[in-house]
Each structure stands twice: as C-alpha cells, then as structure tokens.
Amino acid sequence: MFVRRPQKPATTKEQDRQILLAYKDGMSWNEIADTFDISRQAVYRRLKGHIEAKKKSETHCKNNQKS
C-alpha cells in the first residue's frame, strides 16, 4: 500500500508574512508570485483567508451604511 506524505510547503512562515505585506502594499498576484518564485495559485492559497475576511468586512460595512 502506498502512503502519501504531505508535501513540503513552498514558502516559510516568514515568507507568508512578507507575501501578505506585499499584497497589502498593492502588489499583484503575478508580481508576488514572480518575487517569491511560486505560482499564482500558491499566492492565492496563502492570501485566501485574508481576502475572504476583507470581502466580508466590506460587505458588512456596506450593509451598515444602507441602514
């Protein structure tokens, strides 16, 4: 039986922090991917939680303004 081992992460926790800072500074996913030599999909996976939280807070703010 073949046992699949988890793949080593493409970035370290420090690089993940730098990716988030780059995103907040306005870098595009392509620029971030090129800078860290990872795929755009890898950038998205690392930023996914932050992007969803941002969308949720923006939606919440818009709903409060309508009241």
C-alpha positions as protocol buffer text, in pm:
chain_id: "A"
residue {
  index: 1
  type: MET
  ca { x: 0 y: 0 z: 0 }
}
residue {
  index: 2
  type: PHE
  ca { x: 128 y: 344 z: -96 }
}
residue {
  index: 3
  type: VAL
  ca { x: 126 y: 608 z: 177 }
}
residue {
  index: 4
  type: ARG
  ca { x: 120 y: 964 z: 56 }
}
residue {
  index: 5
  type: ARG
  ca { x: 335 y: 1203 z: 255 }
}
residue {
  index: 6
  type: PRO
  ca { x: 248 y: 1570 z: 288 }
}
residue {
  index: 7
  type: GLN
  ca { x: 433 y: 1796 z: 50 }
}
residue {
  index: 8
  type: LYS
  ca { x: 680 y: 2045 z: 193 }
}
residue {
  index: 9
  type: PRO
  ca { x: 534 y: 2399 z: 187 }
}
residue {
  index: 10
  type: ALA
  ca { x: 669 y: 2620 z: -92 }
}
residue {
  index: 11
  type: THR
  ca { x: 720 y: 2909 z: 149 }
}
residue {
  index: 12
  type: THR
  ca { x: 818 y: 2961 z: 511 }
}
residue {
  index: 13
  type: LYS
  ca { x: 603 y: 3141 z: 767 }
}
residue {
  index: 14
  type: GLU
  ca { x: 827 y: 3446 z: 730 }
}
residue {
  index: 15
  type: GLN
  ca { x: 774 y: 3444 z: 352 }
}
residue {
  index: 16
  type: ASP
  ca { x: 398 y: 3409 z: 408 }
}
residue {
  index: 17
  type: ARG
  ca { x: 414 y: 3722 z: 623 }
}
residue {
  index: 18
  type: GLN
  ca { x: 610 y: 3902 z: 350 }
}
residue {
  index: 19
  type: ILE
  ca { x: 356 y: 3788 z: 88 }
}
residue {
  index: 20
  type: LEU
  ca { x: 74 y: 3937 z: 295 }
}
residue {
  index: 21
  type: LEU
  ca { x: 264 y: 4265 z: 335 }
}
residue {
  index: 22
  type: ALA
  ca { x: 331 y: 4278 z: -41 }
}
residue {
  index: 23
  type: TYR
  ca { x: -39 y: 4219 z: -109 }
}
residue {
  index: 24
  type: LYS
  ca { x: -138 y: 4494 z: 134 }
}
residue {
  index: 25
  type: ASP
  ca { x: 113 y: 4726 z: -36 }
}
residue {
  index: 26
  type: GLY
  ca { x: -72 y: 4675 z: -364 }
}
residue {
  index: 27
  type: MET
  ca { x: 142 y: 4419 z: -547 }
}
residue {
  index: 28
  type: SER
  ca { x: -48 y: 4199 z: -791 }
}
residue {
  index: 29
  type: TRP
  ca { x: -64 y: 3822 z: -751 }
}
residue {
  index: 30
  type: ASN
  ca { x: 163 y: 3786 z: -1056 }
}
residue {
  index: 31
  type: GLU
  ca { x: 424 y: 4022 z: -911 }
}
residue {
  index: 32
  type: ILE
  ca { x: 416 y: 3840 z: -577 }
}
residue {
  index: 33
  type: ALA
  ca { x: 445 y: 3502 z: -749 }
}
residue {
  index: 34
  type: ASP
  ca { x: 744 y: 3620 z: -953 }
}
residue {
  index: 35
  type: THR
  ca { x: 913 y: 3775 z: -649 }
}
residue {
  index: 36
  type: PHE
  ca { x: 885 y: 3460 z: -436 }
}
residue {
  index: 37
  type: ASP
  ca { x: 925 y: 3217 z: -728 }
}
residue {
  index: 38
  type: ILE
  ca { x: 593 y: 3042 z: -660 }
}
residue {
  index: 39
  type: SER
  ca { x: 275 y: 3000 z: -863 }
}
residue {
  index: 40
  type: ARG
  ca { x: -17 y: 3244 z: -861 }
}
residue {
  index: 41
  type: GLN
  ca { x: -227 y: 2963 z: -715 }
}
residue {
  index: 42
  type: ALA
  ca { x: 19 y: 2932 z: -424 }
}
residue {
  index: 43
  type: VAL
  ca { x: -12 y: 3308 z: -365 }
}
residue {
  index: 44
  type: TYR
  ca { x: -392 y: 3278 z: -365 }
}
residue {
  index: 45
  type: ARG
  ca { x: -386 y: 2989 z: -116 }
}
residue {
  index: 46
  type: ARG
  ca { x: -171 y: 3192 z: 122 }
}
residue {
  index: 47
  type: LEU
  ca { x: -390 y: 3502 z: 92 }
}
residue {
  index: 48
  type: LYS
  ca { x: -729 y: 3328 z: 73 }
}
residue {
  index: 49
  type: GLY
  ca { x: -825 y: 3381 z: 438 }
}
residue {
  index: 50
  type: HIS
  ca { x: -727 y: 3748 z: 427 }
}
residue {
  index: 51
  type: ILE
  ca { x: -913 y: 3809 z: 102 }
}
residue {
  index: 52
  type: GLU
  ca { x: -1232 y: 3644 z: 233 }
}
residue {
  index: 53
  type: ALA
  ca { x: -1213 y: 3839 z: 560 }
}
residue {
  index: 54
  type: LYS
  ca { x: -1168 y: 4164 z: 366 }
}
residue {
  index: 55
  type: LYS
  ca { x: -1471 y: 4090 z: 146 }
}
residue {
  index: 56
  type: LYS
  ca { x: -1680 y: 4000 z: 450 }
}
residue {
  index: 57
  type: SER
  ca { x: -1588 y: 4322 z: 632 }
}
residue {
  index: 58
  type: GLU
  ca { x: -1655 y: 4532 z: 320 }
}
residue {
  index: 59
  type: THR
  ca { x: -1997 y: 4369 z: 279 }
}
residue {
  index: 60
  type: HIS
  ca { x: -2071 y: 4426 z: 648 }
}
residue {
  index: 61
  type: CYS
  ca { x: -1975 y: 4794 z: 619 }
}
residue {
  index: 62
  type: LYS
  ca { x: -2192 y: 4843 z: 308 }
}
residue {
  index: 63
  type: ASN
  ca { x: -2490 y: 4682 z: 481 }
}
residue {
  index: 64
  type: ASN
  ca { x: -2449 y: 4911 z: 784 }
}
residue {
  index: 65
  type: GLN
  ca { x: -2435 y: 5221 z: 563 }
}
residue {
  index: 66
  type: LYS
  ca { x: -2767 y: 5136 z: 399 }
}
residue {
  index: 67
  type: SER
  ca { x: -2950 y: 5147 z: 732 }
}
